[in-house]
Amino acid sequence: MDTPALNAVLRINDELETLPSVSFTLPNGVILKGRTLPSMNTQETNSPAHVVLCLHGYLDNCHSFGPMMSVLDLESRSAGPSASTFTSSTRPIFAIDFAGHGRSSHRSVDAHYHSSDYIQDIVALITSQRWQKVTLVGHSMGGIIACSVAAVLPDIIERLILLETAGPLVDAESQTVTQMRTSIESRMAATQKSPKQPAHYEAVLQARMKVSDLSIAHADMLMRRNLRFDVPSDEVTVEAACRWGTDSRLRTVSTLRFTHAQAQNIIEHIVCPVTMLIAEHGFERVKQQAKERAEWFRTLNVIHAPGNHYVHMQYPQLIADILHTST
């Protein structure tokens, strides 16, 4: 695809900038930013009690849910505020950037990115906003975090939709020291070098397309929010100079992993109905975990779909339909 054609694709994605922005300041000072589809119900908009909260995957951001939100936006505009089935007209939808990702704030220089901190951030977000009933939609890492949030807040999380994930990552107890040593070494190495900045935006897009098997349109949706440019977002071209906006510490190795028994304990404490979407060409690890852990969930509906690990971007109508039937 030549440069004019590539830039034409980017112009299509400018539409994402029209989705309303949101910003939440947590009690610990972390600022989580994202996008929303406000409810068409005035009372729900001013003080929503029931919400849908979308959590993205590792090194992604809230634009991971851009295609789904566009579908739901069109449906809600067609249905209007009197809709009897789920649309964004009946409850607001929030998709946020995890700390260090997208446009959200980075953690302090003496902190790192532990899964337990992500869990605390989302619990703090839900409780500080006084949301009473929440449908959690989590892709990959976001689904892993969502499982623990659902276990911790059983009276608030009313639905859990897992996209290409089957719960916490685990490792054997015998790997504890090896994991800690690798983590410490990766973090020490990270402090001794500056992140390598991209040559230009097209190089970033090509790399992300290759590593994640994404189309250029979907790579642009994600990467434009993870980078910083010297021009407005809707004027970005593939030739543009850019620099990383995400925290380079996200790439360091986790200190600890849950054990098999801990993962089981978390999942067994999830009381709400769970829908799990498994992609045909998704991660084999997720497929295997889904089989092994099915009996741990109290109420589980597994849906097999075409596509790869980014099935929610490739088939957004499918995610919208799941929301219709589970909310």
TORKOL-4160 file (C-alpha; in steps of 0.2 Angstrom, whole numbers, padded with zeros to 4 digits, m for minus):
327
<pt num="1" X="0000" Y="0000" Z="0000"/>
<pt num="2" X="0007" Y="0017" Z="m0005"/>
<pt num="3" X="0009" Y="0032" Z="0006"/>
<pt num="4" X="m0007" Y="0041" Z="0000"/>
<pt num="5" X="m0017" Y="0025" Z="0003"/>
<pt num="6" X="m0010" Y="0023" Z="0020"/>
<pt num="7" X="m0014" Y="0041" Z="0025"/>
<pt num="8" X="m0032" Y="0038" Z="0019"/>
<pt num="9" X="m0034" Y="0024" Z="0031"/>
<pt num="10" X="m0028" Y="0036" Z="0045"/>
<pt num="11" X="m0041" Y="0049" Z="0040"/>
<pt num="12" X="m0054" Y="0036" Z="0043"/>
<pt num="13" X="m0049" Y="0033" Z="0061"/>
<pt num="14" X="m0050" Y="0052" Z="0065"/>
<pt num="15" X="m0068" Y="0048" Z="0069"/>
<pt num="16" X="m0061" Y="0040" Z="0086"/>
<pt num="17" X="m0057" Y="0058" Z="0091"/>
<pt num="18" X="m0075" Y="0062" Z="0091"/>
<pt num="19" X="m0079" Y="0050" Z="0105"/>
<pt num="20" X="m0081" Y="0060" Z="0121"/>
<pt num="21" X="m0065" Y="0059" Z="0133"/>
<pt num="22" X="m0066" Y="0055" Z="0151"/>
<pt num="23" X="m0054" Y="0057" Z="0165"/>
<pt num="24" X="m0054" Y="0050" Z="0183"/>
<pt num="25" X="m0043" Y="0055" Z="0197"/>
<pt num="26" X="m0041" Y="0040" Z="0209"/>
<pt num="27" X="m0038" Y="0042" Z="0228"/>
<pt num="28" X="m0019" Y="0037" Z="0225"/>
<pt num="29" X="m0017" Y="0051" Z="0213"/>
<pt num="30" X="m0017" Y="0041" Z="0197"/>
<pt num="31" X="m0026" Y="0048" Z="0183"/>
<pt num="32" X="m0036" Y="0036" Z="0171"/>
<pt num="33" X="m0041" Y="0043" Z="0155"/>
<pt num="34" X="m0052" Y="0036" Z="0141"/>
<pt num="35" X="m0067" Y="0037" Z="0130"/>
<pt num="36" X="m0086" Y="0035" Z="0134"/>
<pt num="37" X="m0103" Y="0033" Z="0126"/>
<pt num="38" X="m0114" Y="0043" Z="0137"/>
<pt num="39" X="m0131" Y="0037" Z="0141"/>
<pt num="40" X="m0145" Y="0046" Z="0133"/>
<pt num="41" X="m0155" Y="0045" Z="0149"/>
<pt num="42" X="m0152" Y="0062" Z="0158"/>
<pt num="43" X="m0152" Y="0055" Z="0175"/>
<pt num="44" X="m0140" Y="0041" Z="0171"/>
<pt num="45" X="m0128" Y="0053" Z="0163"/>
<pt num="46" X="m0127" Y="0065" Z="0178"/>
<pt num="47" X="m0125" Y="0051" Z="0191"/>
<pt num="48" X="m0124" Y="0034" Z="0183"/>
<pt num="49" X="m0128" Y="0019" Z="0194"/>
<pt num="50" X="m0126" Y="0005" Z="0181"/>
<pt num="51" X="m0111" Y="0006" Z="0169"/>
<pt num="52" X="m0101" Y="m0005" Z="0157"/>
<pt num="53" X="m0082" Y="m0003" Z="0160"/>
<pt num="54" X="m0070" Y="m0010" Z="0147"/>
<pt num="55" X="m0052" Y="m0015" Z="0151"/>
<pt num="56" X="m0039" Y="m0016" Z="0137"/>
<pt num="57" X="m0025" Y="m0028" Z="0135"/>
<pt num="58" X="m0006" Y="m0026" Z="0138"/>
<pt num="59" X="0002" Y="m0012" Z="0129"/>
<pt num="60" X="m0015" Y="m0007" Z="0121"/>
<pt num="61" X="m0027" Y="0007" Z="0126"/>
<pt num="62" X="m0045" Y="0011" Z="0127"/>
<pt num="63" X="m0046" Y="0013" Z="0107"/>
<pt num="64" X="m0045" Y="m0006" Z="0107"/>
<pt num="65" X="m0064" Y="m0005" Z="0110"/>
<pt num="66" X="m0066" Y="0009" Z="0097"/>
<pt num="67" X="m0075" Y="m0002" Z="0084"/>
<pt num="68" X="m0087" Y="m0010" Z="0097"/>
<pt num="69" X="m0091" Y="0008" Z="0104"/>
<pt num="70" X="m0094" Y="0014" Z="0086"/>
<pt num="71" X="m0107" Y="m0001" Z="0083"/>
<pt num="72" X="m0115" Y="0003" Z="0100"/>
<pt num="73" X="m0116" Y="0021" Z="0096"/>
<pt num="74" X="m0125" Y="0018" Z="0079"/>
<pt num="75" X="m0137" Y="0006" Z="0088"/>
<pt num="76" X="m0141" Y="0018" Z="0102"/>
<pt num="77" X="m0144" Y="0033" Z="0090"/>
<pt num="78" X="m0156" Y="0021" Z="0080"/>
<pt num="79" X="m0165" Y="0015" Z="0095"/>
<pt num="80" X="m0166" Y="0031" Z="0105"/>
<pt num="81" X="m0168" Y="0033" Z="0124"/>
<pt num="82" X="m0184" Y="0022" Z="0125"/>
<pt num="83" X="m0174" Y="0007" Z="0120"/>
<pt num="84" X="m0179" Y="m0009" Z="0129"/>
<pt num="85" X="m0164" Y="m0019" Z="0126"/>
<pt num="86" X="m0146" Y="m0014" Z="0130"/>
<pt num="87" X="m0138" Y="0000" Z="0121"/>
<pt num="88" X="m0128" Y="0015" Z="0127"/>
<pt num="89" X="m0144" Y="0024" Z="0127"/>
<pt num="90" X="m0149" Y="0014" Z="0143"/>
<pt num="91" X="m0132" Y="0015" Z="0152"/>
<pt num="92" X="m0115" Y="0023" Z="0149"/>
<pt num="93" X="m0100" Y="0014" Z="0143"/>
<pt num="94" X="m0083" Y="0018" Z="0149"/>
<pt num="95" X="m0066" Y="0012" Z="0141"/>
<pt num="96" X="m0051" Y="0017" Z="0151"/>
<pt num="97" X="m0032" Y="0017" Z="0148"/>
<pt num="98" X="m0023" Y="0008" Z="0162"/>
<pt num="99" X="m0010" Y="0017" Z="0171"/>
<pt num="100" X="0006" Y="0020" Z="0160"/>
<pt num="101" X="m0004" Y="0016" Z="0144"/>
<pt num="102" X="m0012" Y="0028" Z="0132"/>
<pt num="103" X="m0016" Y="0045" Z="0139"/>
<pt num="104" X="m0017" Y="0039" Z="0158"/>
<pt num="105" X="m0004" Y="0045" Z="0170"/>
<pt num="106" X="0012" Y="0035" Z="0173"/>
<pt num="107" X="0016" Y="0028" Z="0190"/>
<pt num="108" X="0029" Y="0038" Z="0201"/>
<pt num="109" X="0047" Y="0035" Z="0198"/>
<pt num="110" X="0049" Y="0023" Z="0213"/>
<pt num="111" X="0034" Y="0012" Z="0208"/>
<pt num="112" X="0032" Y="m0002" Z="0195"/>
<pt num="113" X="0017" Y="m0010" Z="0186"/>
<pt num="114" X="0011" Y="m0025" Z="0197"/>
<pt num="115" X="m0005" Y="m0034" Z="0192"/>
<pt num="116" X="m0011" Y="m0030" Z="0210"/>
<pt num="117" X="m0009" Y="m0012" Z="0207"/>
<pt num="118" X="m0020" Y="m0013" Z="0192"/>
<pt num="119" X="m0033" Y="m0022" Z="0202"/>
<pt num="120" X="m0033" Y="m0009" Z="0215"/>
<pt num="121" X="m0034" Y="0005" Z="0202"/>
<pt num="122" X="m0050" Y="m0002" Z="0195"/>
<pt num="123" X="m0058" Y="m0006" Z="0212"/>
<pt num="124" X="m0054" Y="0012" Z="0217"/>
<pt num="125" X="m0062" Y="0018" Z="0201"/>
<pt num="126" X="m0078" Y="0009" Z="0203"/>
<pt num="127" X="m0080" Y="0013" Z="0222"/>
<pt num="128" X="m0075" Y="0031" Z="0221"/>
<pt num="129" X="m0087" Y="0034" Z="0207"/>
<pt num="130" X="m0101" Y="0025" Z="0217"/>
<pt num="131" X="m0106" Y="0014" Z="0203"/>
<pt num="132" X="m0118" Y="0001" Z="0209"/>
<pt num="133" X="m0119" Y="m0012" Z="0195"/>
<pt num="134" X="m0105" Y="m0014" Z="0183"/>
<pt num="135" X="m0103" Y="m0025" Z="0168"/>
<pt num="136" X="m0084" Y="m0028" Z="0165"/>
<pt num="137" X="m0078" Y="m0031" Z="0148"/>
<pt num="138" X="m0060" Y="m0037" Z="0148"/>
<pt num="139" X="m0048" Y="m0041" Z="0133"/>
<pt num="140" X="m0032" Y="m0051" Z="0137"/>
<pt num="141" X="m0023" Y="m0043" Z="0152"/>
<pt num="142" X="m0039" Y="m0032" Z="0155"/>
<pt num="143" X="m0049" Y="m0049" Z="0157"/>
<pt num="144" X="m0036" Y="m0055" Z="0169"/>
<pt num="145" X="m0038" Y="m0040" Z="0180"/>
<pt num="146" X="m0057" Y="m0040" Z="0178"/>
<pt num="147" X="m0057" Y="m0058" Z="0185"/>
<pt num="148" X="m0049" Y="m0052" Z="0201"/>
<pt num="149" X="m0060" Y="m0036" Z="0202"/>
<pt num="150" X="m0076" Y="m0047" Z="0200"/>
<pt num="151" X="m0070" Y="m0058" Z="0214"/>
<pt num="152" X="m0066" Y="m0043" Z="0226"/>
<pt num="153" X="m0083" Y="m0034" Z="0222"/>
<pt num="154" X="m0096" Y="m0048" Z="0220"/>
<pt num="155" X="m0110" Y="m0037" Z="0225"/>
<pt num="156" X="m0106" Y="m0024" Z="0211"/>
<pt num="157" X="m0100" Y="m0033" Z="0196"/>
<pt num="158" X="m0116" Y="m0040" Z="0188"/>
<pt num="159" X="m0108" Y="m0047" Z="0172"/>
<pt num="160" X="m0091" Y="m0052" Z="0166"/>
<pt num="161" X="m0086" Y="m0053" Z="0148"/>
<pt num="162" X="m0069" Y="m0061" Z="0145"/>
<pt num="163" X="m0061" Y="m0058" Z="0128"/>
<pt num="164" X="m0047" Y="m0070" Z="0124"/>
<pt num="165" X="m0043" Y="m0073" Z="0142"/>
<pt num="166" X="m0047" Y="m0086" Z="0155"/>
<pt num="167" X="m0041" Y="m0078" Z="0170"/>
<pt num="168" X="m0025" Y="m0075" Z="0179"/>
<pt num="169" X="m0008" Y="m0080" Z="0172"/>
<pt num="170" X="0001" Y="m0093" Z="0183"/>
<pt num="171" X="0017" Y="m0101" Z="0187"/>
<pt num="172" X="0024" Y="m0115" Z="0197"/>
<pt num="173" X="0030" Y="m0112" Z="0215"/>
<pt num="174" X="0047" Y="m0119" Z="0210"/>
<pt num="175" X="0049" Y="m0104" Z="0198"/>
<pt num="176" X="0047" Y="m0091" Z="0211"/>
<pt num="177" X="0065" Y="m0086" Z="0213"/>
<pt num="178" X="0069" Y="m0087" Z="0195"/>
<pt num="179" X="0054" Y="m0075" Z="0191"/>
<pt num="180" X="0060" Y="m0063" Z="0205"/>
<pt num="181" X="0078" Y="m0063" Z="0198"/>
<pt num="182" X="0072" Y="m0060" Z="0180"/>
<pt num="183" X="0061" Y="m0046" Z="0186"/>
<pt num="184" X="0074" Y="m0037" Z="0196"/>
<pt num="185" X="0087" Y="m0039" Z="0182"/>
<pt num="186" X="0075" Y="m0032" Z="0169"/>
<pt num="187" X="0070" Y="m0017" Z="0180"/>
<pt num="188" X="0089" Y="m0013" Z="0184"/>
<pt num="189" X="0093" Y="m0014" Z="0165"/>
<pt num="190" X="0078" Y="m0002" Z="0161"/>
<pt num="191" X="0085" Y="0011" Z="0173"/>
<pt num="192" X="0101" Y="0011" Z="0163"/>
<pt num="193" X="0095" Y="0015" Z="0146"/>
<pt num="194" X="0083" Y="0027" Z="0138"/>
<pt num="195" X="0069" Y="0021" Z="0127"/>
<pt num="196" X="0073" Y="0020" Z="0109"/>
<pt num="197" X="0061" Y="0032" Z="0099"/>
<pt num="198" X="0053" Y="0027" Z="0082"/>
<pt num="199" X="0061" Y="0034" Z="0066"/>
<pt num="200" X="0043" Y="0038" Z="0060"/>
<pt num="201" X="0025" Y="0033" Z="0062"/>
<pt num="202" X="0025" Y="0020" Z="0048"/>
<pt num="203" X="0039" Y="0010" Z="0056"/>
<pt num="204" X="0028" Y="0009" Z="0072"/>
<pt num="205" X="0013" Y="0003" Z="0062"/>
<pt num="206" X="0022" Y="m0010" Z="0052"/>
<pt num="207" X="0030" Y="m0017" Z="0068"/>
<pt num="208" X="0013" Y="m0018" Z="0077"/>
<pt num="209" X="0005" Y="m0026" Z="0062"/>
<pt num="210" X="0018" Y="m0039" Z="0062"/>
<pt num="211" X="0019" Y="m0043" Z="0080"/>
<pt num="212" X="0000" Y="m0043" Z="0083"/>
<pt num="213" X="m0007" Y="m0049" Z="0066"/>
<pt num="214" X="m0017" Y="m0033" Z="0065"/>
<pt num="215" X="m0023" Y="m0023" Z="0050"/>
<pt num="216" X="m0015" Y="m0006" Z="0047"/>
<pt num="217" X="m0032" Y="0002" Z="0052"/>
<pt num="218" X="m0032" Y="m0007" Z="0069"/>
<pt num="219" X="m0014" Y="m0004" Z="0072"/>
<pt num="220" X="m0017" Y="0014" Z="0069"/>
<pt num="221" X="m0032" Y="0015" Z="0082"/>
<pt num="222" X="m0020" Y="0008" Z="0095"/>
<pt num="223" X="m0003" Y="0016" Z="0092"/>
<pt num="224" X="m0009" Y="0034" Z="0088"/>
<pt num="225" X="m0015" Y="0035" Z="0106"/>
<pt num="226" X="0001" Y="0027" Z="0113"/>
<pt num="227" X="0012" Y="0039" Z="0104"/>
<pt num="228" X="0015" Y="0058" Z="0105"/>
<pt num="229" X="0016" Y="0069" Z="0089"/>
<pt num="230" X="0019" Y="0087" Z="0086"/>
<pt num="231" X="0003" Y="0089" Z="0076"/>
<pt num="232" X="m0015" Y="0086" Z="0081"/>
<pt num="233" X="m0021" Y="0068" Z="0081"/>
<pt num="234" X="m0032" Y="0071" Z="0066"/>
<pt num="235" X="m0017" Y="0077" Z="0056"/>
<pt num="236" X="m0005" Y="0063" Z="0059"/>
<pt num="237" X="0002" Y="0055" Z="0044"/>
<pt num="238" X="0013" Y="0039" Z="0042"/>
<pt num="239" X="0028" Y="0051" Z="0038"/>
<pt num="240" X="0026" Y="0060" Z="0055"/>
<pt num="241" X="0039" Y="0060" Z="0068"/>
<pt num="242" X="0033" Y="0053" Z="0085"/>
<pt num="243" X="0039" Y="0048" Z="0102"/>
<pt num="244" X="0033" Y="0035" Z="0115"/>
<pt num="245" X="0019" Y="0041" Z="0127"/>
<pt num="246" X="0017" Y="0025" Z="0136"/>
<pt num="247" X="0029" Y="0021" Z="0151"/>
<pt num="248" X="0044" Y="0011" Z="0145"/>
<pt num="249" X="0043" Y="0002" Z="0162"/>
<pt num="250" X="0028" Y="m0008" Z="0156"/>
<pt num="251" X="0040" Y="m0019" Z="0147"/>
<pt num="252" X="0049" Y="m0025" Z="0162"/>
<pt num="253" X="0046" Y="m0042" Z="0169"/>
<pt num="254" X="0033" Y="m0045" Z="0183"/>
<pt num="255" X="0040" Y="m0049" Z="0200"/>
<pt num="256" X="0028" Y="m0063" Z="0205"/>
<pt num="257" X="0014" Y="m0074" Z="0196"/>
<pt num="258" X="m0001" Y="m0082" Z="0205"/>
<pt num="259" X="0000" Y="m0100" Z="0208"/>
<pt num="260" X="m0012" Y="m0113" Z="0201"/>
<pt num="261" X="m0022" Y="m0113" Z="0218"/>
<pt num="262" X="m0023" Y="m0094" Z="0219"/>
<pt num="263" X="m0030" Y="m0093" Z="0202"/>
<pt num="264" X="m0043" Y="m0106" Z="0206"/>
<pt num="265" X="m0047" Y="m0097" Z="0222"/>
<pt num="266" X="m0050" Y="m0080" Z="0212"/>
<pt num="267" X="m0061" Y="m0088" Z="0199"/>
<pt num="268" X="m0071" Y="m0098" Z="0212"/>
<pt num="269" X="m0075" Y="m0081" Z="0220"/>
<pt num="270" X="m0083" Y="m0074" Z="0205"/>
<pt num="271" X="m0102" Y="m0075" Z="0208"/>
<pt num="272" X="m0109" Y="m0066" Z="0192"/>
<pt num="273" X="m0112" Y="m0074" Z="0176"/>
<pt num="274" X="m0097" Y="m0075" Z="0164"/>
<pt num="275" X="m0096" Y="m0075" Z="0145"/>
<pt num="276" X="m0079" Y="m0080" Z="0138"/>
<pt num="277" X="m0075" Y="m0077" Z="0120"/>
<pt num="278" X="m0062" Y="m0088" Z="0112"/>
<pt num="279" X="m0055" Y="m0084" Z="0095"/>
<pt num="280" X="m0051" Y="m0098" Z="0082"/>
<pt num="281" X="m0034" Y="m0091" Z="0079"/>
<pt num="282" X="m0031" Y="m0083" Z="0096"/>
<pt num="283" X="m0018" Y="m0088" Z="0109"/>
<pt num="284" X="m0017" Y="m0107" Z="0112"/>
<pt num="285" X="m0013" Y="m0104" Z="0130"/>
<pt num="286" X="m0030" Y="m0096" Z="0132"/>
<pt num="287" X="m0039" Y="m0111" Z="0123"/>
<pt num="288" X="m0030" Y="m0123" Z="0135"/>
<pt num="289" X="m0034" Y="m0113" Z="0151"/>
<pt num="290" X="m0052" Y="m0111" Z="0145"/>
<pt num="291" X="m0054" Y="m0130" Z="0145"/>
<pt num="292" X="m0044" Y="m0133" Z="0161"/>
<pt num="293" X="m0053" Y="m0119" Z="0171"/>
<pt num="294" X="m0071" Y="m0121" Z="0165"/>
<pt num="295" X="m0077" Y="m0130" Z="0180"/>
<pt num="296" X="m0070" Y="m0117" Z="0192"/>
<pt num="297" X="m0083" Y="m0104" Z="0186"/>
<pt num="298" X="m0100" Y="m0104" Z="0194"/>
<pt num="299" X="m0109" Y="m0099" Z="0178"/>
<pt num="300" X="m0100" Y="m0099" Z="0162"/>
<pt num="301" X="m0105" Y="m0097" Z="0143"/>
<pt num="302" X="m0090" Y="m0100" Z="0131"/>
<pt num="303" X="m0092" Y="m0093" Z="0113"/>
<pt num="304" X="m0080" Y="m0098" Z="0100"/>
<pt num="305" X="m0078" Y="m0086" Z="0086"/>
<pt num="306" X="m0067" Y="m0082" Z="0070"/>
<pt num="307" X="m0053" Y="m0070" Z="0071"/>
<pt num="308" X="m0037" Y="m0069" Z="0081"/>
<pt num="309" X="m0032" Y="m0062" Z="0098"/>
<pt num="310" X="m0040" Y="m0045" Z="0093"/>
<pt num="311" X="m0056" Y="m0053" Z="0089"/>
<pt num="312" X="m0066" Y="m0039" Z="0097"/>
<pt num="313" X="m0058" Y="m0026" Z="0085"/>
<pt num="314" X="m0061" Y="m0038" Z="0070"/>
<pt num="315" X="m0079" Y="m0042" Z="0074"/>
<pt num="316" X="m0086" Y="m0028" Z="0085"/>
<pt num="317" X="m0104" Y="m0033" Z="0081"/>
<pt num="318" X="m0101" Y="m0049" Z="0090"/>
<pt num="319" X="m0096" Y="m0040" Z="0106"/>
<pt num="320" X="m0111" Y="m0029" Z="0104"/>
<pt num="321" X="m0122" Y="m0044" Z="0103"/>
<pt num="322" X="m0114" Y="m0052" Z="0118"/>
<pt num="323" X="m0118" Y="m0036" Z="0128"/>
<pt num="324" X="m0136" Y="m0037" Z="0121"/>
<pt num="325" X="m0139" Y="m0054" Z="0128"/>
<pt num="326" X="m0129" Y="m0053" Z="0144"/>
<pt num="327" X="m0134" Y="m0036" Z="0151"/>
